[in-house]
Amino acid sequence: MHATCRTRGQPTASSPSFGTMNSRIKHSNSLTFTQEARRAQIVQAAIETIAELGCSKASFDKITRHAGLSSTGMISYHFSGKTELFMEIVNTIHGIAGEVSRSHINNKDTYREKVGAYIQANFDFVSRYPAHAKALAEIVALKHCRGIDGLESVERQVMSVDRLVDLLEEGRSAGEFGTFDSHTMAMVIRTAIDAFFQRHFSRSELDLDRCARQLTDIFDRCTQPADRTGAGSPAEQAQKVFP
């Protein structure tokens, strides 16, 4: 997804790109069980508040009320400010997304199946965790539009297609795919996925399961290796028409 500045009520939706997950903040290993539980409570409340109101309106006061806490000081005790809280939200969402991704991809045998599972995992994540997807899109848009210090890695992390590029490269090496630039194909897939989600969240009318199947089928057709007639793969044929 390429985040764009927009007015509230027109969210630019995204699912996290299933690539390398950032580690949690450095001092998290030293937290007690109670502190971890409180932080998780705050993060969940922040995700739901941001998804509903947007980043600009998700004040500590509103997050506090949503979490059922006694004062905003309880948030300030666990997080130094919104930047740290937003980073923890991103890390939390990526952790969940990683679990969804692994559940789809790890049991697949071929690279073609794995890339199809990658697409399915994105749609499954948004279907199961819509508030998380909306909150992540809000944070990415905030960084993109305002350039807030401390969030430099967020947009890069969310937009990464490195894992998808690797799957495509490995699949090409194994002879499962035709000839194409793996990074370009990864960006096409990523952009298509995010376009579906933007429409879904703005109108709430898409059947995500159906969309996932259709996009997977389109990918499957576009990446077939050269056929025996010598016509070439769909991607190679397209290059002849649009050099």
C-alpha positions as CSV (number, residue, x, y, z in Angstrom):
1,M,0.0,0.0,0.0
2,H,1.2,3.5,-0.8
3,A,-0.1,5.7,2.0
4,T,-1.7,8.9,0.9
5,C,-2.8,12.0,2.8
6,R,-6.6,12.1,3.1
7,T,-9.4,13.3,5.2
8,R,-11.0,11.3,8.0
9,G,-13.7,9.0,6.7
10,Q,-11.6,7.9,3.7
11,P,-9.1,5.5,5.2
12,T,-6.3,4.1,3.2
13,A,-6.5,0.5,4.3
14,S,-3.6,-1.9,4.5
15,S,-2.6,-5.3,5.7
16,P,0.9,-5.6,6.9
17,S,3.4,-7.0,4.5
18,F,4.4,-10.4,5.8
19,G,8.2,-9.8,5.8
20,T,10.8,-9.5,8.5
21,M,9.2,-8.5,11.8
22,N,10.8,-5.9,14.0
23,S,11.8,-6.9,17.5
24,R,9.8,-5.5,20.4
25,I,11.1,-2.5,22.2
26,K,14.4,-3.2,24.0
27,H,13.3,-3.0,27.6
28,S,10.3,-5.3,27.1
29,N,12.2,-8.4,28.3
30,S,12.6,-6.8,31.8
31,L,8.9,-6.2,32.3
32,T,6.9,-8.1,34.9
33,F,3.9,-10.2,33.9
34,T,1.6,-7.5,35.3
35,Q,3.3,-4.8,33.3
36,E,3.2,-6.8,30.1
37,A,-0.6,-7.4,30.7
38,R,-1.2,-3.7,31.3
39,R,0.8,-2.7,28.2
40,A,-1.2,-5.2,26.1
41,Q,-4.4,-3.8,27.5
42,I,-3.4,-0.3,26.5
43,V,-2.2,-1.4,23.0
44,Q,-5.5,-3.1,22.3
45,A,-7.5,-0.1,23.4
46,A,-5.3,2.1,21.3
47,I,-5.8,-0.1,18.2
48,E,-9.6,0.0,18.6
49,T,-9.6,3.8,19.3
50,I,-7.4,4.6,16.3
51,A,-9.4,2.3,14.1
52,E,-12.6,4.1,15.1
53,L,-11.4,7.7,15.4
54,G,-8.1,8.0,13.5
55,C,-4.7,8.8,14.8
56,S,-5.3,12.6,15.1
57,K,-8.3,12.1,17.4
58,A,-7.0,9.1,19.4
59,S,-5.8,11.1,22.4
60,F,-4.5,9.5,25.6
61,D,-7.7,10.6,27.3
62,K,-9.9,8.7,24.8
63,I,-7.6,5.6,24.9
64,T,-7.7,5.7,28.7
65,R,-11.5,5.8,28.7
66,H,-11.7,3.0,26.1
67,A,-9.3,0.8,28.2
68,G,-11.3,1.5,31.4
69,L,-8.2,3.0,33.1
70,S,-8.4,5.5,35.9
71,S,-6.1,8.2,34.4
72,T,-3.9,9.0,31.4
73,G,-1.0,8.7,33.7
74,M,-1.3,4.9,33.5
75,I,-0.5,5.2,29.8
76,S,2.4,7.6,30.4
77,Y,3.8,5.2,33.0
78,H,4.2,2.5,30.3
79,F,4.8,4.6,27.2
80,S,6.9,7.7,26.9
81,G,4.6,9.2,24.3
82,K,2.5,8.4,21.2
83,T,5.6,7.5,19.2
84,E,6.5,4.6,21.5
85,L,2.9,3.5,21.7
86,F,2.5,3.6,17.9
87,M,5.7,1.5,17.5
88,E,4.3,-1.0,20.0
89,I,1.1,-1.2,18.1
90,V,2.9,-1.8,14.8
91,N,5.0,-4.6,16.4
92,T,1.9,-6.2,17.9
93,I,0.1,-6.1,14.6
94,H,3.1,-7.6,12.8
95,G,3.3,-10.3,15.4
96,I,-0.3,-11.3,14.7
97,A,0.1,-11.0,11.0
98,G,3.2,-13.2,11.1
99,E,1.2,-15.9,12.9
100,V,-1.6,-15.7,10.3
101,S,1.0,-15.8,7.5
102,R,2.8,-18.9,8.9
103,S,-0.5,-20.7,9.3
104,H,-1.2,-20.3,5.6
105,I,2.3,-20.7,4.1
106,N,4.2,-23.2,6.1
107,N,2.2,-26.3,5.1
108,K,2.5,-25.5,1.3
109,D,4.8,-27.6,-0.8
110,T,5.4,-25.5,-3.9
111,Y,6.4,-21.9,-4.3
112,R,3.3,-21.2,-6.4
113,E,1.2,-22.5,-3.5
114,K,3.2,-20.4,-1.1
115,V,2.7,-17.2,-3.0
116,G,-1.0,-18.0,-3.3
117,A,-1.1,-18.6,0.4
118,Y,0.6,-15.2,1.0
119,I,-2.2,-13.5,-0.9
120,Q,-4.8,-15.5,1.1
121,A,-3.1,-14.7,4.4
122,N,-3.4,-10.9,3.7
123,F,-7.1,-11.2,3.1
124,D,-7.6,-13.6,6.1
125,F,-5.8,-11.1,8.4
126,V,-8.0,-8.2,7.4
127,S,-11.1,-10.3,7.6
128,R,-10.2,-11.5,11.1
129,Y,-8.6,-8.3,12.4
130,P,-10.3,-5.4,10.7
131,A,-9.5,-2.9,13.5
132,H,-5.8,-3.9,13.5
133,A,-5.7,-3.3,9.7
134,K,-7.4,0.1,10.0
135,A,-5.2,1.2,12.9
136,L,-2.0,0.2,11.0
137,A,-3.2,2.1,7.9
138,E,-3.8,5.2,10.0
139,I,-0.3,5.0,11.6
140,V,1.3,4.6,8.2
141,A,-0.6,7.5,6.7
142,L,0.4,9.6,9.7
143,K,4.0,8.9,9.2
144,H,3.7,9.4,5.4
145,C,1.9,12.7,5.7
146,R,3.5,14.3,8.7
147,G,7.0,12.7,8.8
148,I,6.8,12.2,12.6
149,D,10.3,11.6,14.2
150,G,10.7,8.1,15.6
151,L,8.4,6.4,13.1
152,E,10.9,6.3,10.3
153,S,10.9,2.5,10.1
154,V,7.1,2.1,10.2
155,E,6.2,2.8,6.6
156,R,9.3,0.9,5.3
157,Q,8.4,-2.1,7.5
158,V,4.7,-2.2,6.5
159,M,5.4,-1.7,2.8
160,S,8.2,-4.3,2.6
161,V,7.8,-6.9,-0.2
162,D,11.1,-8.6,0.6
163,R,9.5,-11.9,1.6
164,L,7.3,-12.0,-1.4
165,V,10.2,-11.2,-3.7
166,D,12.2,-14.1,-2.2
167,L,9.3,-16.5,-2.8
168,L,9.0,-15.3,-6.4
169,E,12.8,-15.6,-7.0
170,E,12.9,-19.1,-5.4
171,G,9.9,-20.1,-7.5
172,R,11.5,-18.9,-10.7
173,S,14.7,-20.7,-9.9
174,A,12.7,-23.9,-9.3
175,G,11.1,-23.5,-12.7
176,E,7.6,-22.9,-11.3
177,F,7.2,-19.4,-12.7
178,G,7.8,-17.7,-16.1
179,T,10.2,-14.9,-16.8
180,F,9.5,-11.6,-15.0
181,D,11.1,-9.2,-12.7
182,S,10.4,-10.5,-9.2
183,H,10.3,-7.1,-7.5
184,T,7.9,-5.6,-10.1
185,M,5.6,-8.6,-9.7
186,A,5.8,-8.4,-5.9
187,M,4.8,-4.7,-6.1
188,V,1.9,-5.5,-8.5
189,I,0.6,-8.1,-6.1
190,R,1.1,-5.9,-3.0
191,T,-0.6,-2.9,-4.7
192,A,-3.6,-5.0,-5.8
193,I,-4.1,-6.4,-2.3
194,D,-4.1,-2.9,-0.8
195,A,-6.5,-1.6,-3.5
196,F,-9.0,-4.3,-2.5
197,F,-8.7,-3.3,1.2
198,Q,-9.0,0.4,0.5
199,R,-12.3,-0.2,-1.3
200,H,-13.5,-2.7,1.3
201,F,-13.0,-0.3,4.2
202,S,-14.5,2.7,2.4
203,R,-17.6,0.9,1.3
204,S,-17.7,-2.4,3.4
205,E,-19.2,-4.3,0.5
206,L,-16.5,-6.7,-0.7
207,D,-16.5,-10.4,-0.2
208,L,-12.9,-10.8,0.9
209,D,-12.8,-14.6,0.4
210,R,-14.0,-14.2,-3.2
211,C,-11.5,-11.4,-3.8
212,A,-8.7,-13.5,-2.4
213,R,-9.6,-16.4,-4.7
214,Q,-9.8,-14.1,-7.8
215,L,-6.5,-12.4,-7.1
216,T,-4.8,-15.7,-6.5
217,D,-6.2,-17.0,-9.8
218,I,-5.0,-13.8,-11.7
219,F,-1.5,-14.2,-10.2
220,D,-1.5,-17.9,-11.1
221,R,-2.3,-17.1,-14.7
222,C,0.2,-14.3,-15.0
223,T,3.1,-16.3,-13.7
224,Q,2.8,-19.5,-15.7
225,P,6.0,-20.6,-17.3
226,A,6.4,-20.6,-21.1
227,D,4.0,-23.0,-22.8
228,R,4.9,-25.7,-25.3
229,T,3.7,-23.7,-28.3
230,G,6.5,-21.2,-27.9
231,A,4.1,-18.3,-27.2
232,G,5.8,-17.7,-23.9
233,S,4.3,-17.0,-20.5
234,P,1.5,-14.5,-20.1
235,A,4.1,-12.0,-18.7
236,E,6.4,-12.6,-21.7
237,Q,3.4,-12.1,-24.1
238,A,2.5,-8.9,-22.4
239,Q,6.1,-7.6,-22.9
240,K,5.7,-8.1,-26.6
241,V,2.6,-6.0,-26.7
242,F,3.8,-3.4,-24.2
243,P,7.6,-3.4,-24.7
